[in-house]
């Protein structure tokens, strides 16, 4: 194919003759990709198909090779269709068949003639049950002749979402949510309580004790009318849960269960997609959207998914920001990446009214002065690859750098981790085997900094107080291959991180203590407690208020 994408040049092996074929004029759209499909069996007819694609359409041309004359001629064209599609080649004896898969139909043609042998319509539910069908990007098909009654075709199709679906004669057989293999961030959505129940509970809380008791008894009596229907559905739900029958166990309506266990998980994938999963229906995909379009061979770098009431805020690298509806996936606000060269990302903080507002973080790590009046708060940003700093934001819209932490020479930041915004704690203590209790250190103002040195083959851990910048804990691992991926996470009173240990790169001074370390990935988990002694709350005791700036022994 020439650079102008107007002429296709074909050479038959063993011949010096080059056949030039005019692709044709298809408007101002440039051809973004072309693919050659040919049979892979020796006895198949020497026919092949060239698939052309633009940004929003595709078509194909079929060619025949004269082996004796060593020439190539175009046999026929397959019409141009809007959207993306895929062709696949199948052989049956010497016959060659081309199957075309699009988001609305499957067609089958023979390589010898342009006449359509079979056609099956495809409904959106064939592609996973989404409201809008997904583009087909790749397919592999198998064709079987039924004699004089036609053909049967089954195709394994890859969608633009990254998912796989098997389609047999236009009907879906199974679907694999392969897009979930590349999840980079997630957030939990609490399903809302039914409005009628919320009103009933609100009325009971406002009445006196006797009226509230009578109202509750009356409400329970009305609920008993639904009991026969609930009992009739119970056997099918139990069988569905035991046998894994999704059709009988799924609950299609998004309702909060009585215990509050059922939730929706919003996940972001590296391919720029957002998906919502129903934990009460075996992970059923509620909606699946292409949130952003990425250049080829790039990944979506999502920083946070901040879940709120009705909406979720997603922040990504280079200042990209989205706000979506939790239960529908509708994008209500979008800030594209690199809109302003100085913006690195956004932070979501509450203002004085309790609503969420965005604070711009610049490339140098400094926050811009917020436009809304914020509650007095402290944020931590990365100033460089060797520094982090704590910024104080006041209700007057002022900002000030309160502390700065600089790594030792040779070390650079590999990972930063904090407790997630929604991090419920089931118990404030850990019960030991002798029934004594170790009380968890549950400070919300902790930052875990993981730093590595490629030259020294070390990994250092720093646990910092986000308000004061004080180092609460630190340790160093030697014999670490810093070129390998390093991950860290923080929750409740524990944090964990992974590293790749390689004793062969331990410096000579430490070889005696590290030669027995195994080579491979290690997972380290650390827990934080208020005191090393059981049943001891430490210096703070049971105080509800504390200060990160004053010593714990100070009065007040």
Secondary structure, DSSP 8 states (H G I E B T S, - for coil): --TTSSEEEEE-TT---EEEEE----TT----EEEEEE--STTS-SEEEEEEE-SSEEEEEEEEEETTTTEEEEEEEEEEEES--EEEEEEETTEEEEEEE-SSEEEEEETTEEEEEEEEE--GGGGTS-SS---EEEEEEEEEE-GGG-EEEEEEEEETTS-EEEEETTEEEEEE-GGGGGEEEEEEEE----HHHHHHHHHHHHS-HHHHHHHHHHHHHHHGGGHHHHHHHHHHHHHHHHHT-HHHH---S----TTS--EEEEEEETTSEEEEEEGGGTTEEEEEEE-----TT----EEEEEE-SSEEEEEEGGG-EEEEETTT--EEEEE-TTSSTTEEEEEEEEBTTS-EEEEEEETTS-B---SS-B-SEEEEEE-SSSEEEEEEE-TTS-EEEEEEEE--TT-EEEEEEEB-SS---S-SEEE-TTS-EEEB---S-EEEEEEEETTTTEEEEEEEETTT--EEEEEEEESB-TTS--EEEEETTEEEEEEEE-GGGS-GGGHHHHTTS-SEEEEEEEE-BS-SSTT---TTTT-S---SSS-TTS--
